[in-house]
Amino acid sequence: MLTAGQCHESPVFETVLAQVPPEPAVTHAIMDKGYDSNSIREHLLAQDIVPVIPSKSNRTVAIEYDHDLYKLREKVERFFNQLKQFRRIATRYEKLSQTFLALIHLVAAWIIIK
């Protein structure tokens, strides 16, 4: 699911989560503070997925989360940083989402092989 570069992904969260394959089962969802909303947390809990999301600073009562699991998010952030080192990915020259996805697959394979 592609969103505009200036938009956050949280409005399409349910659509993206529905595309996650059922196997292996997702047990935890590690997300940044941008996804700290009651609706996202409730949606995850309804599917027996533990949300690992730090609370925003404007939340009146902070919600506890697993700090050790949250540290794993750094690996995903590093991978996205490596993807963005390829200019064609970072600036998204492709007009078609299928072509853009194909390039992401190629670059991801290149990063894994390296």
Secondary structure, DSSP 8 states (H G I E B T S, - for coil): ----TTS-SGGGHHHHHHTS-SSS---EEE--GGG--HHHHHHHHHTT-EEE----TT-SS-----HHHHTTHHHHHHHHHHHHTSHHHHHT--SSHHHHHHHHHHHHHHHHH-
